[in-house]
Amino acid sequence: MPHPNSTAAGSNERVDGFATRAIHFGYDPTLYGGAVAPPVFFTSTYGFESMGEMDAAASLGGKLYAREHNPTTEILEARLANLEGAEAALTVATGMAAAGTLMLGLLSQGDEIIVHQTLYSNTVALTRDGIPRFGIKVIPVDLSDPANLDAALTPKTKLVYFETPVNPTSEILDIAAISARAAKVGAKVVVDSTFASPALQRPLEHGAHIVLHSLTKYINGHGDVLGGVLLGDRGTIAHLHSHGLRYLTGATLSPMTAGLIMRGLKTLPLRMERHSRSALTIAEKLADHRAVAWVRYPYLEGSPGYEIARKQMSGGSGMLSFGLKNGFDGARRVLDRLELASRGVSLGDVETLVMHPASILRARQTVRPEAKPVEGVGDDLIRFSVGLEDEADIWDDLAQALEGA
Ligand SMILES: *Cc1c(COP(=O)(O)O)cnc(C)c1O
């Protein structure tokens, strides 16, 4: 008997909850000798019984070669699509590979893309230095007021692209309000939902068309691999699959990585619950601390976007940003004093990670003087990724570090 969650079509009557689907969806152990954990298929190519079978595979979209197809990766894709509420998913080698595949796959010379003015630093580089070279016009807009979108939309607008929560500010953008406005010119709305993960936020339910995640962050969650995914309607994802993997970027996810990401994904809802609980406590304590000038956290009462966050997220996630009264220098002193939290640029891991974007920028400027700050990211901003260590230990470490502010 097939496993009850084995088909994307959901042939059975049972409708499982998110945590159950994160563990079982899209995998039928009976098809793989009863192996409870999905096997990892290491193969670069597929052999055929006859020329006729090879013709059939080629005509059906080409299950010929592992740049485009791998059974392990396809289980992960089915599961991620189900959890996000999408028709289809395409996994790729990194989150940036997802952004590159998306923009190179959907935009052509003369097209326009509107982006929120604050984005993950390398997405800023992609939209500021990368795609304009190909005659694609990029228009940064402050989408914290969705009405700002109206003046920037034109018949050439193909995509409206933003993150929520925003990296590194943890600002919240209103997915439903932005999507409603973008619909006026038929632009597709793309949400980089990396900071939330599908356990806390599903942008397609609020009117977005495509969701992007860096799988490197919460979905894998253990800081040991890189990956990315694009999710959306079947037609768009099939187009990005055939163009992106076959010849535009070729940025295929390794099957070993897909197996590890599936292992991480099984505990995603549990982890997000704890990340959210600890981060809220830490945000509240920071807000009360005499050395702290401001705190931004989606579920912190009074934090900008709090009402919208309650509407489109089921938890605040583990990411917060804050600034000290002693700004840039205070941030450096505090970060240097941390003992438990790691100074590091990734996020969403079981380990608590902290970074100071302005320090990275200044260090970069010594080799690339033209490097500019990201709009909305001040000198004082500290990005804090609350891990899964005991919340009291995370706070004690931060509190002792803040004594040096
Ligand atoms: C990390 C990150 C990316 C890029 O993902 P990689 O896997 O590092 O390439 C994109 N968007 C956001 C919001 C991120 O945090």
The ligand as a Gaussian input file, in Angstrom:
#p B3LYP/6-31G(d) Opt

LIG

0 1
 C       21.241000      34.309000       2.651000
 C       20.162000      34.947000       1.907000
 C       20.087000      34.852000       0.523000
 C       21.128000      34.138000      -0.300000
 O       21.171000      32.771000      -0.029000
 P       22.515000      31.884000      -0.171000
 O       22.041000      30.514000       0.097000
 O       23.486000      32.403000       0.850000
 O       23.035000      32.097000      -1.549000
 C       19.004000      35.444000      -0.114000
 N       18.079000      36.121000       0.580000
 C       18.113000      36.234000       1.919000
 C       17.052000      36.985000       2.619000
 C       19.159000      35.662000       2.620000
 O       19.212000      35.807000       3.954000

